[in-house]
């Protein structure tokens, strides 16, 4: 199921522990419009907003919260503060390494990684042995024209396959164009997505038609 609406408002309607897990990738607060055609990635009070969102994710999840974020010039301090705020509830941090990142100019450091912060209280266990906390993939080469920050399906399926079970209900509060939903359908999980942008809601609904 996909619901058009603000994720904080929609999560507020859910009961405690009403989904099995949360898998999501919130906006990064890049403060430049180079990734989204229908969303301006500039958020005032970004730190407070993300803390409120994570608290709701933890409340509604009976299992774990898999939270994808990439640090940048504008959000770096906020992301590190988030790690401190929830230090007692961080079970692990997975590194998503990009094998072909866009090179930085001059002698600046090329940002080749993103984080998956795993929040929760129960131990994190994989369905397979020798599961490393680092994933290496290429950057998506083909993105929808209207959304160039789409989660890579291969990465979403890594977490869905290793840390959830068939028929689990997976919540994605920042559903975007529906990659989490695709990963759930492909692996016999159920999904619940919230998306605030009507254009992306329509794209996700079209992409997942028949997969509800």
LOTI-990650 format. One record per atom (N, C-alpha, C): y, x, z; residue in three letters. Coordinates in steps of 0.05 Angstrom, whole numbers, plus 5000, padded with zeros to 4 digits. Atoms other than C-alpha are relative to their C-alpha. Example, Ala and Ser with C-alpha at 12.3 -4.5 7.8 and 13.67 -1.06 7.14 Angstrom:
2
497650185000ALA/491052465156ALA/502450185000ALA/497649844999SER/497952735143SER/502249855014SER/
//
This chain:
212
497650175000UNK/500050005000UNK/502550185000UNK/497449865000UNK/507050244984UNK/502249805008UNK/497950184991UNK/513149945018UNK/502750144993UNK/497249905006UNK/520350024993UNK/501749965025UNK/498450034975UNK/524550185054UNK/500450275013UNK/499349764985UNK/527350705102UNK/497650065019UNK/502449934985UNK/521651085135UNK/500349965030UNK/499750034972UNK/524551075205UNK/499849705008UNK/500250294995UNK/525450315202UNK/497249904997UNK/502750105005UNK/518550205173UNK/498050115020UNK/501849894979UNK/515050675222UNK/500449855026UNK/499450154976UNK/518550295277UNK/498549735002UNK/501450255001UNK/514649675256UNK/497050045005UNK/502849944996UNK/507950025265UNK/499350035029UNK/501049964973UNK/503850025329UNK/499250295005UNK/501049734993UNK/501950665366UNK/497250044989UNK/502649925009UNK/496051025335UNK/498949814979UNK/500950205020UNK/495750535277UNK/499150124974UNK/501149875023UNK/494251045223UNK/498450245009UNK/501749784991UNK/489151605224UNK/501450264999UNK/498649755003UNK/493552165199UNK/502649964984UNK/497650005016UNK/500352315169UNK/500050254983UNK/499649785018UNK/501252755108UNK/502549954984UNK/497450065013UNK/508352835082UNK/501650254995UNK/498149785007UNK/513753275052UNK/502849884998UNK/497350115000UNK/520753065072UNK/501950154983UNK/497949855015UNK/527053245034UNK/500850265016UNK/499649734988UNK/529053975047UNK/503050055008UNK/497249964995UNK/536653875053UNK/501150244985UNK/499249775017UNK/537954344995UNK/503050004994UNK/497150035004UNK/545154084987UNK/500850074971UNK/499249985029UNK/544854134911UNK/498049824985UNK/501550205014UNK/542453624861UNK/498550124976UNK/501649875022UNK/537354034821UNK/497149915001UNK/502850084998UNK/530953684842UNK/499649704996UNK/500350295001UNK/532252934844UNK/502149884983UNK/498050145016UNK/535552484793UNK/501249765015UNK/499150254986UNK/536151894842UNK/500550045030UNK/499649944971UNK/537152244909UNK/501650255003UNK/498349774994UNK/542552704935UNK/498950135025UNK/501449874978UNK/538953214979UNK/501950135019UNK/498149914980UNK/544553275030UNK/499949805023UNK/500450184977UNK/543352985099UNK/501750105024UNK/498649944976UNK/548352985155UNK/498149965024UNK/501750014977UNK/545053105223UNK/497150024993UNK/502749975010UNK/538853345188UNK/498050065022UNK/501849934978UNK/535853655251UNK/499249755016UNK/500550234984UNK/536553025292UNK/498349794986UNK/501550195017UNK/533952595235UNK/497050084998UNK/502749915003UNK/527753015225UNK/498549995027UNK/501350024974UNK/526253045300UNK/499249715005UNK/500650284996UNK/526652285303UNK/497749914982UNK/502250075019UNK/522052225242UNK/497350115011UNK/502549874991UNK/516852715271UNK/499049865025UNK/500850154976UNK/516852345338UNK/498649744992UNK/501350255009UNK/515251695301UNK/497350064987UNK/502649935013UNK/509852035259UNK/497950055022UNK/501949944979UNK/506552295323UNK/499349745015UNK/500650254986UNK/507051605355UNK/498049824985UNK/501650185016UNK/503851225298UNK/497350124992UNK/502449875009UNK/498451745283UNK/498050035023UNK/502149964981UNK/491851735320UNK/498950284998UNK/501049735005UNK/490352425291UNK/502250214998UNK/498149785003UNK/494752965262UNK/502249934980UNK/497750025019UNK/501353025225UNK/500150264985UNK/499849775018UNK/501453495166UNK/502749994986UNK/497150025006UNK/508753645153UNK/500850254982UNK/499449795019UNK/510654055091UNK/503150044998UNK/497249945002UNK/517354415089UNK/500450284990UNK/499249735009UNK/520655005055UNK/502750065011UNK/497449934989UNK/526255375089UNK/501850094977UNK/498049905019UNK/532655515050UNK/502550075016UNK/497549914987UNK/539655765065UNK/501149795018UNK/498750214986UNK/541855085090UNK/498449895023UNK/501650144979UNK/535954835131UNK/498550195018UNK/501649804986UNK/532955485158UNK/500249975031UNK/499650024971UNK/535955435228UNK/498949745011UNK/501050254991UNK/534154705233UNK/497050005001UNK/503049995000UNK/526854825214UNK/499050165023UNK/500949844977UNK/526155375266UNK/500549865026UNK/499550154976UNK/529354925318UNK/497949785003UNK/502150204999UNK/524254385299UNK/497550125011UNK/502449864990UNK/518654885312UNK/500250035030UNK/499649974972UNK/521655015380UNK/499849745015UNK/500050274988UNK/522654275396UNK/497249905004UNK/502750104999UNK/515354125382UNK/497950225005UNK/501849774997UNK/512254795402UNK/497449925014UNK/502550084985UNK/507254465450UNK/498249824984UNK/501650185017UNK/504854005395UNK/499350114973UNK/500749875025UNK/504154505338UNK/497250125004UNK/502749904998UNK/496754635327UNK/499550244982UNK/500349785019UNK/497455105267UNK/502249984980UNK/498150015022UNK/502155295211UNK/498550134976UNK/501349915024UNK/499055355142UNK/502250114981UNK/498249885020UNK/502455795090UNK/499149924972UNK/500550075028UNK/502855525019UNK/501550224984UNK/498949795016UNK/503956134975UNK/500149934971UNK/499650065029UNK/506856044905UNK/499450264985UNK/500649755015UNK/503756544857UNK/502050064978UNK/498049955021UNK/509456454807UNK/502749895008UNK/497450114991UNK/515856314847UNK/502350094982UNK/497649925015UNK/522656324814UNK/501250255014UNK/499049764987UNK/525157034827UNK/502949975009UNK/497250004990UNK/531457124869UNK/501650204984UNK/498349825015UNK/537357464838UNK/500550265016UNK/499349754987UNK/538958194853UNK/497950095020UNK/501849904980UNK/535958464917UNK/499349805022UNK/500650214981UNK/535357794952UNK/496949965001UNK/502950044997UNK/528457604979UNK/499149754986UNK/501150235014UNK/524457144934UNK/498449825019UNK/501450184982UNK/522256534973UNK/497549904986UNK/502550065014UNK/514956484953UNK/498149825017UNK/501850154983UNK/512156055010UNK/501349745010UNK/499250244985UNK/512555365041UNK/498249985024UNK/501650034976UNK/509955155109UNK/498749725000UNK/501250254991UNK/505154605130UNK/499750025030UNK/500250004970UNK/506454505204UNK/498249775008UNK/501950214991UNK/500654125236UNK/500649935029UNK/499450104973UNK/502753715297UNK/497749825010UNK/502050184989UNK/498053355344UNK/499250095028UNK/501049934974UNK/494453365410UNK/497050075000UNK/502949945002UNK/487053375390UNK/499650264984UNK/500549755015UNK/484054035365UNK/499849954970UNK/500250025029UNK/484554155290UNK/497450134991UNK/502649915009UNK/477654215259UNK/499849944970UNK/500450045029UNK/475954305185UNK/497249894995UNK/502750105007UNK/470153955150UNK/498350224987UNK/501449785013UNK/468254625119UNK/500450265017UNK/499849754986UNK/466955315148UNK/501950194986UNK/498249795010UNK/471755895139UNK/502349894984UNK/497650125012UNK/477855475123UNK/502450175009UNK/497749834994UNK/483755945119UNK/502649835003UNK/497450144998UNK/490855745139UNK/502050114980UNK/498249935022UNK/493655995073UNK/498949894975UNK/500850115025UNK/493455655006UNK/501750134978UNK/498549875022UNK/495455994940UNK/499649844975UNK/500050145025UNK/497255604878UNK/502350094983UNK/497649975017UNK/501855644819UNK/501949775005UNK/498050214998UNK/508255244820UNK/499449804977UNK/500450205021UNK/507654584782UNK/501850074975UNK/498549945024UNK/509654724710UNK/501249764987UNK/499050255012UNK/510654004689UNK/500649805022UNK/499150194980UNK/514653544733UNK/501249754986UNK/498650235012UNK/517152834720UNK/503050064997UNK/497249955005UNK/524152844691UNK/501849925023UNK/498350114979UNK/526852444749UNK/499450115028UNK/500849904973UNK/523452824806UNK/498650274996UNK/501149735004UNK/522453574804UNK/499250145026UNK/501049894974UNK/520053664876UNK/497449855007UNK/502550144995UNK/513253334869UNK/497950175013UNK/502249864987UNK/507653544916UNK/497850064980UNK/502249935017UNK/502153904880UNK/497449865009UNK/502450154993UNK/495853474878UNK/497950175012UNK/502049814990UNK/491354074890UNK/500450065030UNK/499449944972UNK/494954214956UNK/499549765017UNK/500450244985UNK/494953494979UNK/497049955004UNK/502950044998UNK/487453454965UNK/498750205019UNK/501149814981UNK/486154085005UNK/500149895028UNK/499750114973UNK/488753755068UNK/498449745003UNK/501550254998UNK/485753075053UNK/497050055003UNK/502849955000UNK/478853365040UNK/499150145026UNK/500849844977UNK/478753855098UNK/500449875027UNK/499250084973UNK/481953465154UNK/500049695004UNK/500250294997UNK/480852715141UNK/497249914991UNK/502750115007UNK/474752265130UNK/500349774982UNK/500050235018UNK/472851735080UNK/500849755015UNK/499050254989UNK/476351075092UNK/502250035020UNK/497749964982UNK/481651395137UNK/502549894987UNK/497450095009UNK/488651105131UNK/502050225003UNK/498149775000UNK/493651645112UNK/502849894994UNK/497250085003UNK/501151515121UNK/501650234988UNK/498049815011UNK/506351865078UNK/502749865001UNK/497450144997UNK/513351655102UNK/502050074978UNK/498249925023UNK/516652035043UNK/498250004975UNK/502250035020UNK/512051774989UNK/500750104972UNK/499249895026UNK/516051994928UNK/498749854978UNK/501350125024UNK/512251874863UNK/497049965004UNK/502750094994UNK/505551794898UNK/497850205000UNK/502249805001UNK/501752454901UNK/498149965023UNK/501850054977UNK/499052304971UNK/498149774994UNK/501750235007UNK/496551634945UNK/497850084980UNK/502049915020UNK/493051974886UNK/497850165014UNK/502049844985UNK/489652474933UNK/498249825016UNK/501650194984UNK/487351894977UNK/498049844982UNK/501750155018UNK/484651484919UNK/497750184989UNK/502049815011UNK/481052094890UNK/497850075020UNK/501949914979UNK/477652224957UNK/499249775019UNK/501050244985UNK/476151514981UNK/501349965027UNK/498450064977UNK/481651475032UNK/502049774993UNK/497950205004UNK/486750915042UNK/502750125005UNK/497449894997UNK/494151035039UNK/502149795007UNK/497650164995UNK/500650745065UNK/502450174995UNK/497749845007UNK/507050995035UNK/502649855004UNK/497350114999UNK/514450875050UNK/501850174981UNK/498249865018UNK/519551044997UNK/502749854998UNK/497450134999UNK/527050905001UNK/501449984973UNK/498750005026UNK/528951044929UNK/498549814981UNK/501450195016UNK/527350444884UNK/498750124975UNK/501149885024UNK/526350874822UNK/497350155006UNK/502549864993UNK/521051304857UNK/497949815009UNK/501950214992UNK/517850694888UNK/498749884975UNK/501150115024UNK/516950414818UNK/498250194986UNK/501749805012UNK/514251064791UNK/497350035014UNK/502549994985UNK/509151104847UNK/498349764996UNK/501550255003UNK/507250374840UNK/498650004973UNK/501149995027UNK/506050484765UNK/497750194999UNK/502049795001UNK/502151124775UNK/497449925015UNK/502350074983UNK/497650814828UNK/499049714995UNK/500950285006UNK/496650124796UNK/497050004997UNK/502950025000UNK/489549924808UNK/498650175021UNK/501149824980UNK/488650434863UNK/500649915029UNK/499250104973UNK/491150004921UNK/497449965017UNK/
//
